Amino acid sequence: MRTRQIVSLIVLALAGCATAHDEGVEAVDLAPIIQSSFRARGQAGLDRLEQTEMQRACSRAQPDLLPADLKRHLEREALESVRYPDDGHWLGDWKRGEQIAQSGVGLQFSDKPEAPRGGNCYACHQLSGTEIAFGTIGPPLYRYRERNDQGIDSLRRTWARIWNAHAFNACSLMPRFGDGGILTPDQIRDLMALLFDPESPVNR
């Protein structure tokens, strides 16, 4: 199937979903259309099309219309998935953390699987006061230390957000960096240092 045809089908299907939502008509199943347009290439396999329970629920309902009990269930499961540091070592090297936050490398078919992955954090968040361009999908992280104390509760909450942000918002757009195996625990420590170290550009 040609790309133009696929795009047209998806647009029509989405229009059908909108109508279904308004009028109670059964929604169009997009899965076969999406699957037909992807091909495994390098490390980007078809397994990426397999949705978790949370992803399926959020695909079926608008985030603000997700049933409250289902939302609580998904958030509780996401929080239970978080693996905190066993040794109590929360902060790594903020300089490495800055490199991770500014890098979008990793998981693309053209990337080497063994290469260190980035977090691409700047694409959604403001990280410092000197950045010329940054994303606004997520809240600004500039001056993070000033807005969050350095107690254990704050450290645990921040770690959990990086590990699996769905623990706080079931249909969050933020990647599941730890739970999804995107970043290693050591890389998350480095990002934690970027957020909490007073010498990092986030806090200067």
Residue frames as a rotation matrix with the C-alpha (Angstrom) as fourth column:
MET 1
0.577 0.817 0.000 0.00
0.817 -0.577 0.000 0.00
0.000 0.000 -1.000 0.00
ARG 2
-0.145 -0.665 0.732 1.37
0.605 -0.645 -0.466 3.38
0.783 0.376 0.496 -0.93
THR 3
-0.799 -0.285 -0.530 2.11
0.602 -0.402 -0.690 6.02
-0.017 -0.870 0.493 1.72
ARG 4
-0.859 0.497 0.125 -0.54
-0.459 -0.854 0.244 8.43
0.228 0.152 0.962 0.43
GLN 5
-0.078 0.864 -0.498 -3.20
-0.179 0.479 0.859 5.74
0.981 0.156 0.117 0.65
ILE 6
-0.262 -0.108 -0.959 -2.17
0.811 0.513 -0.280 4.84
0.522 -0.851 -0.047 4.18
VAL 7
-0.974 -0.122 -0.189 -2.30
0.204 -0.833 -0.514 8.46
-0.094 -0.540 0.837 5.32
SER 8
-0.579 0.815 0.014 -5.73
-0.586 -0.428 0.688 8.87
0.567 0.390 0.726 3.75
LEU 9
0.017 0.575 -0.818 -7.02
0.262 0.787 0.559 5.76
0.965 -0.224 -0.137 5.54
ILE 10
-0.549 -0.295 -0.782 -5.69
0.815 0.017 -0.579 6.96
0.184 -0.955 0.232 8.88
VAL 11
-0.975 0.212 0.060 -7.27
-0.218 -0.970 -0.110 10.40
0.035 -0.121 0.992 8.43
LEU 12
-0.242 0.939 -0.243 -10.61
-0.501 0.093 0.860 8.81
0.831 0.330 0.448 7.55
ALA 13
-0.060 0.179 -0.982 -10.34
0.587 0.802 0.110 6.41
0.807 -0.570 -0.153 10.47
LEU 14
-0.845 -0.291 -0.449 -9.58
0.535 -0.471 -0.701 9.20
-0.007 -0.833 0.553 12.90
ALA 15
-0.749 0.652 0.116 -12.56
-0.583 -0.733 0.351 11.12
0.314 0.195 0.929 11.59
GLY 16
0.000 0.749 -0.662 -14.62
-0.105 0.659 0.745 8.00
0.994 0.070 0.079 12.16
CYS 17
-0.423 -0.228 -0.877 -13.32
0.789 0.384 -0.480 7.73
0.446 -0.895 0.018 15.73
ALA 18
-0.998 0.063 -0.014 -14.31
-0.051 -0.896 -0.442 11.33
-0.040 -0.440 0.897 16.41
THR 19
-0.354 0.925 -0.137 -17.79
-0.684 -0.156 0.712 10.65
0.638 0.346 0.688 15.08
ALA 20
-0.049 0.300 -0.953 -17.99
0.338 0.902 0.267 7.45
0.940 -0.309 -0.145 17.10
HIS 21
-0.803 -0.316 -0.504 -17.06
0.571 -0.171 -0.803 9.33
0.168 -0.933 0.319 20.24
ASP 22
-0.889 0.457 0.019 -19.80
-0.454 -0.876 -0.165 11.90
-0.059 -0.155 0.986 19.65
GLU 23
-0.121 0.932 -0.343 -22.56
-0.938 0.006 0.345 9.63
0.324 0.363 0.874 18.41
GLY 24
0.113 0.148 0.982 -21.87
-0.719 0.694 -0.022 6.31
-0.686 -0.704 0.185 20.11
VAL 25
0.857 0.118 -0.502 -20.93
-0.476 0.557 -0.681 4.56
0.199 0.822 0.533 16.86
GLU 26
0.790 -0.584 0.189 -18.33
0.394 0.719 0.573 1.79
-0.471 -0.378 0.797 17.10
ALA 27
0.461 -0.697 -0.549 -14.84
-0.610 -0.698 0.375 3.23
-0.644 0.162 -0.747 16.55
VAL 28
0.830 -0.269 -0.489 -12.66
-0.351 0.430 -0.832 2.15
0.434 0.862 0.263 13.64
ASP 29
0.774 -0.616 0.145 -9.86
0.273 0.532 0.801 -0.25
-0.571 -0.581 0.580 14.58
LEU 30
0.766 -0.523 -0.374 -6.67
-0.642 -0.650 -0.406 1.52
-0.031 0.551 -0.834 13.52
ALA 31
0.278 -0.743 0.609 -4.34
-0.408 0.483 0.775 -1.34
-0.869 -0.464 -0.169 14.48
PRO 32
0.382 -0.156 0.911 -4.39
0.662 0.734 -0.152 -3.19
-0.645 0.661 0.383 11.12
ILE 33
0.929 -0.016 0.369 -3.88
0.270 -0.655 -0.706 0.06
0.253 0.756 -0.604 9.21
ILE 34
0.669 -0.715 0.204 -0.94
-0.727 -0.572 0.379 1.10
-0.154 -0.402 -0.902 11.37
GLN 35
0.264 -0.578 0.772 0.64
-0.129 0.772 0.622 -2.37
-0.956 -0.264 0.130 11.29
SER 36
0.643 0.032 0.765 0.44
0.683 0.427 -0.593 -2.49
-0.345 0.904 0.252 7.50
SER 37
0.926 -0.245 0.288 2.44
-0.037 -0.816 -0.576 0.73
0.376 0.523 -0.765 7.21
PHE 38
0.484 -0.779 0.398 5.43
-0.820 -0.245 0.518 -0.37
-0.306 -0.577 -0.757 9.34
ARG 39
0.752 -0.375 -0.543 8.33
-0.018 0.811 -0.584 -2.62
0.659 0.449 0.603 8.46
ALA 40
0.839 -0.523 -0.152 10.94
0.288 0.188 0.939 -3.96
-0.462 -0.831 0.308 10.87
ARG 41
0.665 -0.674 0.323 14.25
0.161 -0.293 -0.942 -2.23
0.729 0.679 -0.087 10.27
GLY 42
-0.397 -0.879 0.265 17.34
-0.228 -0.185 -0.956 -2.58
0.889 -0.440 -0.126 12.42
GLN 43
-0.949 -0.011 -0.316 16.49
0.297 0.315 -0.902 -2.35
0.110 -0.949 -0.296 16.09
ALA 44
-0.580 0.811 -0.074 13.09
-0.743 -0.564 -0.360 -0.82
-0.334 -0.154 0.930 15.30
GLY 45
-0.985 0.169 -0.029 11.01
0.151 0.935 0.321 -4.00
0.082 0.312 -0.946 15.33
LEU 46
-0.356 0.932 0.071 7.31
-0.093 -0.111 0.990 -4.63
0.930 0.346 0.126 15.01
ASP 47
-0.238 0.231 -0.943 7.17
0.894 0.432 -0.120 -5.33
0.380 -0.872 -0.309 18.75
ARG 48
-0.959 -0.156 -0.238 6.97
0.240 -0.892 -0.383 -1.57
-0.152 -0.424 0.893 19.19
LEU 49
-0.585 0.809 0.054 3.42
-0.434 -0.369 0.822 -1.70
0.685 0.457 0.567 17.90
GLU 50
-0.137 0.509 -0.850 2.36
0.622 0.712 0.326 -3.88
0.771 -0.484 -0.414 20.84
GLN 51
-0.083 0.205 0.975 0.59
-0.425 -0.892 0.151 -1.69
0.901 -0.402 0.161 23.38
THR 52
-0.964 -0.147 -0.221 0.58
0.157 0.356 -0.921 -2.00
0.215 -0.923 -0.320 27.16
GLU 53
-0.190 0.934 -0.304 -2.70
0.981 0.192 -0.022 -2.01
0.038 -0.302 -0.952 29.07
MET 54
-0.089 0.094 -0.992 -2.20
0.423 -0.898 -0.123 1.70
-0.902 -0.430 0.040 29.77
GLN 55
-0.858 -0.305 -0.413 -1.53
-0.213 -0.521 0.826 2.54
-0.467 0.797 0.383 26.12
ARG 56
-0.750 0.646 0.145 -4.58
0.543 0.475 0.692 0.62
0.378 0.597 -0.707 24.97
ALA 57
0.015 0.786 -0.618 -6.78
0.955 -0.195 -0.224 2.40
-0.297 -0.586 -0.754 27.51
CYS 58
-0.183 -0.160 -0.970 -5.44
0.123 -0.983 0.139 5.82
-0.975 -0.094 0.200 26.56
SER 59
-0.989 -0.144 -0.030 -5.83
-0.021 -0.068 0.997 5.07
-0.145 0.987 0.064 22.85
ARG 60
-0.518 0.853 0.059 -9.49
0.785 0.447 0.429 4.17
0.340 0.269 -0.901 23.34
ALA 61
0.565 0.749 -0.347 -10.46
0.825 -0.501 0.260 7.21
0.021 -0.434 -0.901 25.44
GLN 62
0.310 -0.418 0.854 -9.52
0.038 -0.892 -0.451 10.84
0.950 0.172 -0.260 25.52
PRO 63
-0.607 -0.682 -0.408 -7.25
0.400 0.182 -0.898 11.41
0.687 -0.709 0.162 28.58
ASP 64
-0.865 0.276 0.420 -9.72
-0.484 -0.682 -0.549 13.76
0.135 -0.677 0.723 30.25
LEU 65
0.180 0.979 -0.094 -12.50
-0.931 0.200 0.305 11.21
0.317 0.032 0.948 29.76
LEU 66
-0.488 -0.414 -0.768 -10.64
-0.141 0.906 -0.399 8.19
0.861 -0.087 -0.501 31.15
PRO 67
0.603 0.768 -0.216 -12.84
0.079 0.212 0.974 6.62
0.794 -0.604 0.067 33.87
ALA 68
0.385 -0.446 0.808 -11.59
-0.827 -0.555 0.088 7.67
0.409 -0.702 -0.583 37.30
ASP 69
0.708 -0.098 0.699 -11.29
-0.428 0.728 0.535 4.12
-0.562 -0.678 0.473 38.64
LEU 70
0.832 -0.436 0.342 -9.34
0.553 0.602 -0.576 2.98
0.046 0.669 0.742 35.57
LYS 71
0.521 -0.647 0.557 -7.07
-0.208 -0.729 -0.652 6.04
0.828 0.224 -0.514 35.83
ARG 72
0.465 -0.321 0.825 -6.29
-0.883 -0.097 0.459 5.24
-0.067 -0.942 -0.328 39.48
HIS 73
0.842 -0.108 0.528 -5.65
0.045 0.990 0.131 1.60
-0.537 -0.087 0.839 38.58
LEU 74
0.748 -0.569 0.342 -3.21
0.484 0.115 -0.867 2.48
0.454 0.814 0.361 35.79
GLU 75
0.401 -0.599 0.693 -1.37
-0.533 -0.768 -0.356 5.04
0.745 -0.226 -0.627 37.90
ARG 76
0.624 -0.142 0.768 -1.08
-0.691 0.358 0.628 2.60
-0.364 -0.923 0.125 40.82
GLU 77
0.858 -0.304 0.415 0.37
0.408 0.893 -0.189 -0.07
-0.313 0.331 0.890 38.53
ALA 78
0.614 -0.650 0.447 2.80
0.204 -0.416 -0.886 2.43
0.762 0.635 -0.123 37.02
LEU 79
0.431 -0.441 0.787 3.99
-0.827 -0.542 0.150 3.50
0.360 -0.716 -0.599 40.48
GLU 80
0.738 -0.110 0.666 4.47
-0.336 0.796 0.504 -0.13
-0.585 -0.596 0.550 41.47
SER 81
0.875 -0.408 0.260 6.72
0.456 0.518 -0.724 -0.60
0.161 0.752 0.639 38.42
VAL 82
0.670 -0.631 0.391 9.25
-0.503 -0.773 -0.386 1.96
0.546 0.062 -0.835 39.66
ARG 83
0.593 -0.603 -0.534 12.61
0.735 0.676 0.052 0.55
0.330 -0.423 0.844 40.76
TYR 84
0.926 -0.259 0.275 14.31
-0.341 -0.886 0.315 2.91
0.162 -0.385 -0.909 43.18
PRO 85
0.061 -0.984 -0.165 18.08
-0.556 0.104 -0.825 2.84
0.829 0.142 -0.541 43.84
ASP 86
0.664 0.161 -0.730 18.89
0.353 0.794 0.496 -0.07
0.659 -0.587 0.470 46.15
ASP 87
-0.154 -0.865 -0.477 21.97
0.922 0.048 -0.385 1.65
0.356 -0.499 0.790 47.53
GLY 88
0.525 0.431 -0.734 20.31
0.708 -0.699 0.096 5.02
-0.472 -0.570 -0.672 48.25
HIS 89
-0.585 -0.769 -0.259 22.57
0.396 -0.549 0.736 6.66
-0.708 0.328 0.625 45.67
TRP 90
0.406 0.913 0.035 20.23
0.562 -0.219 -0.797 9.12
-0.720 0.343 -0.603 43.92
LEU 91
0.864 -0.068 -0.499 22.55
-0.311 -0.852 -0.422 11.58
-0.396 0.520 -0.757 42.20
GLY 92
0.513 -0.710 0.483 25.22
0.823 0.566 -0.044 10.95
-0.242 0.420 0.875 39.58
ASP 93
-0.576 -0.777 -0.255 27.15
0.579 -0.607 0.543 13.45
-0.577 0.165 0.800 37.46
TRP 94
0.352 0.803 -0.481 25.18
0.189 -0.565 -0.803 16.46
-0.917 0.192 -0.350 36.22
LYS 95
-0.266 -0.506 -0.821 27.59
-0.726 -0.455 0.516 16.96
-0.634 0.733 -0.246 33.30
ARG 96
-0.989 0.004 0.148 26.74
0.086 0.829 0.553 13.52
-0.120 0.559 -0.820 31.97
GLY 97
-0.255 0.965 -0.057 23.11
0.676 0.136 -0.724 14.27
-0.691 -0.223 -0.687 32.77
GLU 98
0.105 0.257 -0.961 23.21
-0.376 -0.884 -0.278 17.37
-0.921 0.390 0.004 30.60
GLN 99
-0.771 -0.436 -0.464 24.59
-0.596 0.237 0.767 15.35
-0.225 0.868 -0.443 27.69
ILE 100
-0.816 0.531 0.229 21.79
0.532 0.844 -0.063 12.80
-0.227 0.070 -0.971 28.12
ALA 101
-0.010 0.879 -0.477 19.15
0.444 -0.424 -0.789 15.53
-0.896 -0.219 -0.386 28.30
GLN 102
0.090 -0.028 -0.996 20.40
-0.617 -0.787 -0.033 17.21
-0.782 0.617 -0.088 25.13
SER 103
-0.849 -0.484 -0.210 20.81
-0.472 0.521 0.711 14.01
-0.235 0.703 -0.671 23.10
GLY 104
0.244 0.966 -0.081 18.08
-0.878 0.185 -0.441 12.48
-0.412 0.179 0.894 20.96
VAL 105
-0.376 -0.493 -0.785 20.18
-0.788 0.615 -0.009 9.48
0.487 0.615 -0.620 19.94
GLY 106
-0.885 -0.095 0.456 18.88
-0.348 0.785 -0.513 5.99
-0.309 -0.613 -0.727 20.55
LEU 107
-0.332 0.761 0.557 16.28
0.138 0.623 -0.770 3.41
-0.933 -0.179 -0.312 19.54
GLN 108
0.442 0.429 -0.788 16.02
-0.721 -0.353 -0.596 4.66
-0.533 0.832 0.153 15.94
PHE 109
0.933 -0.041 0.358 16.67
0.201 0.884 -0.422 2.11
-0.299 0.466 0.833 13.20
SER 110
0.685 -0.690 0.233 19.74
0.064 -0.262 -0.963 4.09
0.726 0.674 -0.135 12.13
ASP 111
0.385 -0.537 0.750 21.30
-0.903 -0.388 0.186 4.15
0.191 -0.749 -0.634 15.63
LYS 112
-0.403 -0.579 -0.709 23.72
-0.285 0.815 -0.504 1.51
0.870 -0.001 -0.494 16.82
PRO 113
0.567 0.740 -0.361 21.95
0.089 0.380 0.921 -0.61
0.819 -0.554 0.150 19.48
GLU 114
0.251 -0.546 -0.799 25.02
0.932 0.358 0.048 -0.56
0.260 -0.757 0.599 21.73
ALA 115
-0.534 -0.466 0.706 25.38
0.350 -0.882 -0.317 3.25
0.770 0.078 0.634 21.61
PRO 116
-0.797 0.243 -0.552 24.42
0.503 -0.238 -0.831 5.24
-0.333 -0.940 0.067 24.74
ARG 117
-0.104 0.860 0.500 20.87
0.880 -0.155 0.450 6.53
0.464 0.486 -0.740 24.49
GLY 118
-0.944 -0.166 0.285 19.77
0.059 -0.934 -0.351 10.08
0.324 -0.315 0.892 25.13
GLY 119
-0.537 0.776 -0.331 16.70
0.651 0.132 -0.748 11.42
-0.537 -0.617 -0.575 26.88
ASN 120
-0.596 0.268 0.757 15.92
0.597 -0.483 0.641 14.21
0.538 0.833 0.128 24.41
CYS 121
-0.195 0.552 -0.811 14.57
0.928 -0.163 -0.335 16.17
-0.317 -0.818 -0.480 27.39
TYR 122
-0.744 -0.177 -0.645 15.07
0.097 -0.983 0.157 19.59
-0.662 0.055 0.748 25.78
ALA 123
-0.885 0.433 0.170 12.49
0.207 0.039 0.978 18.69
0.417 0.900 -0.124 23.13
CYS 124
0.065 0.978 -0.198 9.73
0.637 0.112 0.762 18.98
0.768 -0.176 -0.616 25.77
HIS 125
0.692 0.158 -0.704 11.21
0.711 -0.314 0.629 21.02
-0.122 -0.936 -0.330 28.65
GLN 126
0.615 -0.577 0.537 13.15
-0.319 -0.805 -0.500 24.20
0.721 0.136 -0.679 29.27
LEU 127
0.575 -0.477 -0.665 16.36
0.706 0.700 0.109 23.15
0.413 -0.532 0.739 31.02
SER 128
-0.323 -0.741 -0.589 18.31
0.899 -0.434 0.054 26.37
-0.296 -0.512 0.807 31.50
GLY 129
0.449 0.492 -0.746 18.03
0.343 -0.866 -0.364 30.13
-0.825 -0.092 -0.558 31.27
THR 130
-0.262 -0.668 -0.697 20.38
-0.463 -0.546 0.698 30.36
-0.847 0.506 -0.166 28.31
GLU 131
-0.472 0.124 0.873 18.64
0.605 0.766 0.218 27.99
-0.642 0.631 -0.436 25.88
ILE 132
-0.870 0.149 -0.471 17.60
-0.414 -0.738 0.532 29.55
-0.268 0.658 0.703 22.60
ALA 133
-0.139 0.829 -0.542 15.05
-0.795 0.234 0.560 26.88
0.591 0.508 0.626 21.74
PHE 134
-0.976 -0.076 0.206 13.24
-0.188 0.776 -0.602 24.26
-0.115 -0.626 -0.772 23.79
GLY 135
-0.557 0.808 -0.192 9.98
0.320 0.422 0.848 22.37
0.766 0.411 -0.494 23.82
THR 136
-0.730 0.382 0.567 6.92
-0.660 -0.610 -0.438 23.38
0.179 -0.694 0.698 25.81
ILE 137
-0.021 0.724 -0.689 4.97
-0.196 0.673 0.713 20.11
0.980 0.150 0.128 25.87
GLY 138
0.189 -0.008 -0.982 6.22
0.847 0.507 0.159 19.51
0.497 -0.862 0.102 29.40
PRO 139
0.971 0.184 -0.154 6.66
0.240 -0.786 0.571 21.99
-0.016 -0.591 -0.807 32.27
PRO 140
0.455 -0.858 0.239 9.89
-0.420 -0.444 -0.792 24.01
0.785 0.260 -0.562 32.51
LEU 141
0.680 -0.312 -0.663 12.61
0.642 0.691 0.332 22.35
0.355 -0.652 0.670 34.57
TYR 142
-0.195 -0.754 0.627 14.69
0.247 -0.656 -0.713 25.52
0.949 0.016 0.314 34.95
ARG 143
-0.485 -0.120 0.866 15.36
-0.724 -0.501 -0.474 26.30
0.491 -0.857 0.157 38.62
TYR 144
0.189 0.596 -0.780 14.11
-0.078 0.801 0.593 22.84
0.979 -0.051 0.198 39.55
ARG 145
-0.473 -0.462 -0.750 16.02
0.666 0.370 -0.647 22.75
0.577 -0.806 0.133 42.83
GLU 146
-0.956 0.119 0.269 14.44
-0.238 -0.850 -0.469 26.01
0.173 -0.513 0.841 43.99
ARG 147
-0.185 0.982 -0.028 10.94
-0.889 -0.155 0.432 24.62
0.420 0.105 0.901 43.40
ASN 148
0.682 0.345 -0.645 11.58
-0.098 0.917 0.387 21.23
0.725 -0.200 0.659 44.99
ASP 149
0.581 -0.499 0.643 13.16
-0.787 -0.145 0.599 20.41
-0.206 -0.855 -0.477 48.32
GLN 150
-0.132 -0.759 -0.638 16.02
-0.781 0.476 -0.404 17.93
0.611 0.445 -0.655 48.55
GLY 151
-0.172 0.159 0.972 14.32
-0.846 0.482 -0.229 15.55
-0.505 -0.861 0.052 50.96
ILE 152
-0.853 -0.219 0.475 13.80
-0.060 0.943 0.327 11.85
-0.519 0.250 -0.817 50.31
ASP 153
0.076 0.960 0.270 10.17
0.432 0.213 -0.876 12.36
-0.899 0.183 -0.399 49.27
SER 154
0.573 0.075 -0.816 11.17
-0.538 -0.716 -0.444 14.83
-0.618 0.694 -0.370 46.58
LEU 155
-0.502 -0.829 -0.246 13.96
-0.784 0.316 0.534 12.55
-0.365 0.461 -0.809 45.36
ARG 156
-0.671 0.309 0.674 11.62
0.264 0.949 -0.173 9.55
-0.693 0.062 -0.719 45.18
ARG 157
0.411 0.899 -0.150 8.92
0.214 -0.255 -0.943 11.55
-0.886 0.355 -0.298 43.40
THR 158
0.332 -0.363 -0.871 11.37
-0.816 -0.573 -0.072 12.91
-0.473 0.735 -0.486 40.80
TRP 159
-0.758 -0.629 0.170 12.94
-0.495 0.726 0.477 9.50
-0.424 0.278 -0.862 40.23
ALA 160
-0.351 0.714 0.606 9.50
0.421 0.699 -0.579 7.95
-0.836 0.052 -0.546 39.78
ARG 161
0.578 0.564 -0.590 8.51
-0.222 -0.586 -0.779 10.60
-0.785 0.581 -0.214 37.23
ILE 162
-0.107 -0.692 -0.713 11.58
-0.966 -0.098 0.241 9.83
-0.237 0.715 -0.658 35.16
TRP 163
-0.845 -0.254 0.470 11.20
-0.228 0.967 0.112 6.08
-0.483 -0.012 -0.875 35.55
ASN 164
-0.633 0.719 0.287 7.49
0.736 0.445 0.510 5.98
0.239 0.534 -0.811 34.69
ALA 165
-0.976 0.197 0.094 5.62
-0.211 -0.963 -0.167 9.30
0.058 -0.183 0.981 34.48
HIS 166
-0.306 0.917 -0.254 2.32
-0.177 0.207 0.962 7.44
0.935 0.340 0.099 34.11
ALA 167
-0.479 0.090 -0.873 2.42
0.811 0.425 -0.401 6.94
0.335 -0.901 -0.276 37.88
PHE 168
-0.684 0.170 -0.710 1.26
0.338 -0.789 -0.514 10.56
-0.647 -0.591 0.482 38.14
ASN 169
-0.074 0.665 -0.743 -0.71
-0.775 -0.507 -0.377 10.92
-0.627 0.549 0.553 34.92
ALA 170
0.183 0.178 0.967 -2.05
0.075 0.978 -0.195 7.75
-0.980 0.108 0.165 33.35
CYS 171
0.704 0.143 0.696 -1.96
0.678 0.155 -0.718 9.12
-0.211 0.977 0.012 29.81
SER 172
0.452 -0.629 -0.632 1.22
-0.160 -0.755 0.636 11.17
-0.878 -0.186 -0.442 30.12
LEU 173
0.973 -0.158 -0.171 3.09
-0.171 0.008 -0.985 11.90
0.157 0.987 -0.019 26.91
MET 174
0.268 -0.934 0.236 6.42
-0.959 -0.234 0.160 11.52
-0.094 -0.270 -0.958 28.72
PRO 175
0.163 -0.264 -0.951 8.40
-0.434 0.846 -0.310 8.39
0.886 0.463 0.023 27.78
ARG 176
0.972 0.106 0.209 8.77
-0.234 0.486 0.842 5.62
-0.012 -0.868 0.497 30.39
PHE 177
0.384 -0.909 -0.164 12.54
-0.799 -0.237 -0.553 6.07
0.464 0.343 -0.817 30.57
GLY 178
-0.526 -0.588 0.614 13.19
-0.825 0.528 -0.201 3.44
-0.206 -0.613 -0.763 33.21
ASP 179
0.045 0.666 0.745 10.21
-0.333 0.713 -0.617 1.13
-0.942 -0.220 0.254 32.82
GLY 180
0.920 0.339 -0.196 10.59
-0.266 0.171 -0.949 1.14
-0.288 0.925 0.247 29.04
GLY 181
0.472 -0.814 0.339 14.30
0.639 0.581 0.504 0.38
-0.607 -0.022 0.794 29.19
ILE 182
0.865 -0.140 0.482 15.20
0.304 -0.618 -0.725 3.61
0.399 0.773 -0.492 27.39
LEU 183
0.212 -0.800 0.561 17.71
-0.643 -0.546 -0.536 4.78
0.736 -0.247 -0.631 30.00
THR 184
-0.110 -0.365 -0.924 19.76
0.475 0.798 -0.372 2.84
0.873 -0.480 0.086 32.53
PRO 185
0.736 0.348 -0.580 19.54
0.665 -0.213 0.716 3.50
0.126 -0.913 -0.388 36.29
ASP 186
-0.179 -0.876 -0.447 22.97
0.834 -0.376 0.404 5.18
-0.522 -0.301 0.798 36.13
GLN 187
-0.704 -0.014 0.710 21.74
0.535 -0.668 0.517 7.51
0.467 0.744 0.477 33.38
ILE 188
0.409 0.901 0.146 18.71
0.476 -0.347 0.808 8.36
0.779 -0.261 -0.570 35.49
ARG 189
0.412 -0.372 -0.832 21.05
0.842 -0.192 0.504 9.18
-0.347 -0.908 0.234 38.38
ASP 190
-0.680 -0.721 0.132 22.86
0.707 -0.597 0.378 11.59
-0.194 0.351 0.916 36.07
LEU 191
-0.317 0.658 0.682 19.57
0.381 -0.570 0.728 13.24
0.868 0.491 -0.070 35.09
MET 192
0.647 0.514 -0.563 18.67
0.696 -0.097 0.711 13.50
0.311 -0.852 -0.421 38.77
ALA 193
-0.126 -0.792 -0.597 21.96
0.851 -0.395 0.345 15.31
-0.509 -0.465 0.724 39.36
LEU 194
-0.730 -0.083 0.678 21.15
0.546 -0.668 0.506 17.69
0.411 0.740 0.533 36.51
LEU 195
0.183 0.926 0.329 17.91
0.351 -0.374 0.859 18.57
0.918 -0.042 -0.393 38.30
PHE 196
0.881 0.284 -0.379 19.21
0.415 -0.076 0.907 18.78
0.228 -0.956 -0.185 41.86
ASP 197
-0.018 -0.960 -0.279 22.90
0.994 -0.047 0.100 19.74
-0.110 -0.276 0.955 41.74
PRO 198
0.615 0.292 -0.733 23.23
0.366 -0.928 -0.062 23.49
-0.698 -0.230 -0.678 42.51
GLU 199
-0.301 -0.841 -0.450 26.10
-0.173 -0.416 0.893 23.72
-0.938 0.347 -0.021 40.00
SER 200
-0.421 0.173 0.890 24.14
0.801 0.532 0.275 22.37
-0.426 0.829 -0.363 37.04
PRO 201
-0.979 0.037 0.198 22.86
0.088 -0.808 0.583 24.78
0.182 0.588 0.788 34.35
VAL 202
-0.132 0.985 -0.111 19.32
0.606 0.169 0.778 23.91
0.785 0.036 -0.619 35.39
ASN 203
0.551 0.384 -0.741 19.91
0.831 -0.175 0.528 25.63
0.073 -0.907 -0.415 38.74
ARG 204
-0.492 -0.779 -0.388 22.18
0.769 -0.598 0.226 28.52
-0.408 -0.187 0.894 37.78
